Each structure stands twice: as structure tokens, then as C-alpha cells.
């Protein structure tokens, strides 16, 4: 199949990453978190692609599988657990060790296994695996930004997948028989120049996409261990387990001399990716998508109008039953947020000063009779308390405002599989922010001209009128 993304001669790894990230955003091919820049993209169809891992013949012969913690690989982690195989997941950024073993509850149901495969489940149902543990990993599943049909892989630029494999090779957990699989969108399969691949780079044996299973028959060798000259003291300080592994290898008589050149000279081993303007406001997200999102010019104009109309917003907030506290806070210059019709927004409340831009999470499926205080308790228990909560119990929903996309992402992960009063709640990014619309924008056309609907709601929404927007 001909690649849809063409690589220009002389392109670097970062050129290729940027081209892939831009293409995915411009064509709205990703789910939350967005934008995908500097991430392993959570592409649409990821779960379908992940399910193909259980169809591989090599999968039936494996006992222990290591799957990276990236969001698009959640389906692969679930497939491993459903097949009753040992699931190993690397610790985030290798801060506390190499990887954890996920241990589901005894007799876990499919729903419980799905929870265990999520990021929250990785935290709640895992136990650390030490360097001295006798581990033999038969299959490794990694995320990628780009990959070629020849098995050449490019990650997001931090080098963790390469380093994790090298560390496993050093401790004898992987060998030449270990199979490496990556899961990507079809557009991420492209022609990568072989000269860009270095000795520390991890190659792959299989590529799974929503439509294809590609066996690469890659001829390049995988890392046989840690290349210490590629690292420096700063990297060792950030990853304590490297210090232990270095000491062990030094005791074994190996050369563990660190490189003198700074890590920044090699983009694939940087501790953090270069700062890019697109991380906060990518130009590709400003195009209009299927949900009718505004373009950049309209967004800027809308923001300017919102900042120029604070008095009117404060006036409208008085009709929500917020009382004197809200009015006094409004006079001190708090920023009130108004939701568009797609967010059900007729309630405009604030009890603290909010940032100019927030990221909103939609919480649906709220059961009748649930009190807002019960929801707030559940949010606190899951460490997902928002800056502001807009309660619309009569409509069986609520909106949670967070300070930035990263905070919202963590909250979404924490709220997966949330169940209250026997009802499963649905947590997702609010519609107005999918596809790149910036959070916290005012939509002048959608401003309600009447009192909030919840004040005239049915009897079971009594708590709506008492507690609407709170931290």
C-alpha cells in the first residue's frame, strides 16, 4: 500500500514526527488527548488495531507480554489480560523502576479486566518487578509515531521504548526470539530512510493497523543492551534504576563509561522534546471539522469579545442563584464561563478565579436522584476534583473544568469506569473542544437569553438549584 504521507529527501526524525502529527490533526484522526504533538497518537480505531494482537500466531505461544502504558495501547493490554497472560507495563518515565506486573482481582470479570488495562488500573493493580526478577518477555508491544513496512520505527523522541528494551536485554528478560509489535494508524506507516536508524533504535517485527497486519521481516538487529556512551549523568539522575543497572554491569566487568556529549545533541535521547508552539495551539486544529468548529480568526475574535464583556457576564451570573458570594467575586474580576448549547450550558457559575482558558470534561449518565455532593466526593476520591463543577442533574450530566489539557487528561483516565448508584458514568472531552477548539472560549451566538433551564426542571432536580458549580 502506498504511504499517504510522503517524506522529503534529507528529512530528520523530527521532520517526520512533525509531519505525522500535523497530518493526524489536520484530518481529525485522533481521539483525546489532543493535540497529538509530542505524544504517541491515540488514533481513531486504536482498539480495533490492538485487538489484532490476539490473532497473531506468536501471541498464542507467549506467556509474558510487555505493553507500553500509552493510551492507544489500552486494547492490547486488555487482550493480554483476557488471554490470562502475564502483563508487564513500564513505570511512567522509568521513575520508580523498570516495569510493574498487573495482577487483576481473583476471578475478575471482563469489566474489571478493562479497568485493569486502563492507566488507573495500572496504578491500582500492579506490583513492581525488580532487576533481579527472573522475567522472560516473549512479546513486546510499543507505540510509535511513524513506522515503515521494513520495521523501522520512530517514537515520540524521548527514547524510553528503546531504553526499556535495552534494559530488558541487559537483565536477560528479552533475547533474539522476543517479538516486537507496534500498533499505529494506517497513515503512520510510511517510508523511513534507513540511515536515520541508529544502533540504539528499536525495530519491530509486526505492525498492526485498523485495516492491516504487516509482518516486516526486519533485518536490522535490536538493541543488545544499554549503550552507556549514549547517556550522561543527567539521564542517570532522572532514572534511578539506571544507576543500579550500571553498578551491576560495572561489577560484571563491562565498560559503563558515560558519553561526554550532552543529550541534547541526540534528539532521540532527550529528556524532553523541543518546545513547540504547536503543543499549545497547533495551527492544524484551527480548521473546521465535522462538528462545525470555528477557524482561527473566529476564535481570536470570540476571545476578544469575551474579554471585553466582563460586566455582562457578571450580571447574567446573578440569575443562577449564586448569592452574594458570586457577585462579590465577580466584582473582583473572576472569569465566568459560559457553555455553548452542545454542552447544555445555561448555567453560568463560578466560586473561584479561573484561568482565561480551561479544558472541560463532559460527564454523562448521571443517575436520577444523585446529589452533587455525592459526585464531588467521588471526584475527590479519584483525585479528579475540577476547578469548577457545573451540575445539570436534571439532564443527567455535569461539566468539569480543569486548568489545562494535561489536567483534563489525567482526570479522564481517573474517571474511566466510574459507577455511582449502580449506573456507569460516561466521561469524555466536551464536544466544543474536540478537534482542536480551544477551551474556555465564549460563543456569543449560543448565549442563552433566558434564565437557566435547571431552575424550572422537574422535582428530581431539586439539588440542581442548591448546588450547581463548585470545587
C-alpha positions, 0 to 999 in steps of 0.5 A, spaced: 500 500 500 502 506 498 504 511 504 499 517 504 504 521 507 510 522 503 517 524 506 522 529 503 529 527 501 534 529 507 528 529 512 530 528 520 526 524 525 523 530 527 521 532 520 517 526 520 514 526 527 512 533 525 509 531 519 505 525 522 502 529 527 500 535 523 497 530 518 493 526 524 490 533 526 489 536 520 484 530 518 481 529 525 484 522 526 485 522 533 481 521 539 483 525 546 488 527 548 489 532 543 493 535 540 497 529 538 504 533 538 509 530 542 505 524 544 504 517 541 497 518 537 491 515 540 488 514 533 481 513 531 480 505 531 486 504 536 482 498 539 480 495 533 488 495 531 490 492 538 485 487 538 489 484 532 494 482 537 490 476 539 490 473 532 497 473 531 500 466 531 506 468 536 501 471 541 498 464 542 505 461 544 507 467 549 506 467 556 509 474 558 507 480 554 510 487 555 505 493 553 507 500 553 502 504 558 500 509 552 493 510 551 492 507 544 495 501 547 489 500 552 486 494 547 492 490 547 493 490 554 486 488 555 487 482 550 493 480 554 489 480 560 483 476 557 488 471 554 490 470 562 497 472 560 502 475 564 502 483 563 508 487 564 507 495 563 513 500 564 513 505 570 511 512 567 518 515 565 522 509 568 521 513 575 520 508 580 523 502 576 523 498 570 516 495 569 510 493 574 506 486 573 498 487 573 495 482 577 487 483 576 482 481 582 481 473 583 476 471 578 475 478 575 470 479 570 471 482 563 469 489 566 474 489 571 479 486 566 478 493 562 479 497 568 485 493 569 488 495 562 486 502 563 492 507 566 488 507 573 488 500 573 495 500 572 496 504 578 491 500 582 493 493 580 500 492 579 506 490 583 513 492 581 518 487 578 525 488 580 532 487 576 533 481 579 526 478 577 527 472 573 522 475 567 522 472 560 518 477 555 516 473 549 512 479 546 513 486 546 508 491 544 510 499 543 507 505 540 510 509 535 509 515 531 511 513 524 513 506 522 515 503 515 513 496 512 521 494 513 520 495 521 523 501 522 520 505 527 520 512 530 517 514 537 515 520 540 523 522 541 524 521 548 527 514 547 524 510 553 521 504 548 528 503 546 531 504 553 526 499 556 528 494 551 535 495 552 534 494 559 530 488 558 536 485 554 541 487 559 537 483 565 536 477 560 528 478 560 528 479 552 533 475 547 533 474 539 526 470 539 522 476 543 517 479 538 516 486 537 509 489 535 507 496 534 500 498 533 499 505 529 494 508 524 494 506 517 497 513 515 503 512 520 506 507 516 510 510 511 517 510 508 523 511 513 530 512 510 534 507 513 540 511 515 536 515 520 536 508 524 541 508 529 544 502 533 540 504 539 533 504 535 528 499 536 525 495 530 519 491 530 517 485 527 509 486 526 505 492 525 498 492 526 493 497 523 485 498 523 485 495 516 492 491 516 497 486 519 504 487 516 509 482 518 516 486 516 521 481 516 526 486 519 533 485 518 536 490 522 538 487 529 535 490 536 538 493 541 543 488 545 543 492 551 544 499 554 549 503 550 552 507 556 556 512 551 549 514 549 547 517 556 550 522 561 549 523 568 543 527 567 539 521 564 542 517 570 539 522 575 532 522 572 532 514 572 534 511 578 534 504 576 539 506 571 544 507 576 543 500 579 543 497 572 550 500 571 553 498 578 551 491 576 554 491 569 560 495 572 561 489 577 560 484 571 566 487 568 563 491 562 565 498 560 559 503 563 563 509 561 558 515 560 558 519 553 561 526 554 556 529 549 550 532 552 543 529 550 541 534 547 545 533 541 541 526 540 534 528 539 532 521 540 535 521 547 532 527 550 529 528 556 524 532 553 522 534 546 523 541 543 518 546 545 513 547 540 508 552 539 504 547 536 503 543 543 499 549 545 495 551 539 497 547 533 495 551 527 492 544 524 486 544 529 484 551 527 480 548 521 473 546 521 471 539 522 465 535 522 462 538 528 462 545 525 468 548 529 470 555 528 477 557 524 482 561 527 480 568 526 473 566 529 476 564 535 481 570 536 475 574 535 470 570 540 476 571 545 476 578 544 469 579 545 469 575 551 474 579 554 471 585 553 464 583 556 466 582 563 460 586 566 455 582 562 457 576 564 457 578 571 450 580 571 447 574 567 451 570 573 446 573 578 440 569 575 443 562 577 442 563 584 449 564 586 448 569 592 452 574 594 458 570 594 458 570 586 457 577 585 462 579 590 467 575 586 465 577 580 466 584 582 473 582 583 474 580 576 473 572 576 472 569 569 465 566 568 464 561 563 459 560 559 457 553 555 455 553 548 448 549 547 452 542 545 454 542 552 447 544 555 450 550 558 445 555 561 448 555 567 453 560 568 457 559 575 463 560 578 466 560 586 473 561 584 478 565 579 479 561 573 484 561 568 482 565 561 482 558 558 480 551 561 479 544 558 472 541 560 470 534 561 463 532 559 460 527 564 454 523 562 449 518 565 448 521 571 443 517 575 436 520 577 436 522 584 444 523 585 446 529 589 452 533 587 455 532 593 455 525 592 459 526 585 464 531 588 466 526 593 467 521 588 471 526 584 475 527 590 476 520 591 479 519 584 483 525 585 479 528 579 476 534 583 475 540 577 476 547 578 469 548 577 463 543 577 457 545 573 451 540 575 445 539 570 442 533 574 436 534 571 439 532 564 443 527 567 450 530 566 455 535 569 461 539 566 468 539 569 473 544 568 480 543 569 486 548 568 489 545 562 489 539 557 494 535 561 489 536 567 483 534 563 487 528 561 489 525 567 482 526 570 479 522 564 483 516 565 481 517 573 474 517 571 474 511 566 469 506 569 466 510 574 459 507 577 455 511 582 448 508 584 449 502 580 449 506 573 456 507 569 458 514 568 460 516 561 466 521 561 469 524 555 472 531 552 466 536 551 464 536 544 466 544 543 473 542 544 474 536 540 478 537 534 482 542 536 477 548 539 480 551 544 477 551 551 474 556 555 472 560 549 465 564 549 460 563 543 456 569 543 451 566 538 449 560 543 448 565 549 442 563 552 437 569 553 433 566 558 434 564 565 437 557 566 433 551 564 435 547 571 431 552 575 424 550 572 426 542 571 422 537 574 422 535 582 428 530 581 432 536 580 431 539 586 439 539 588 440 542 581 438 549 584 442 548 591 448 546 588 450 547 581 458 549 580 463 548 585 470 545 587 
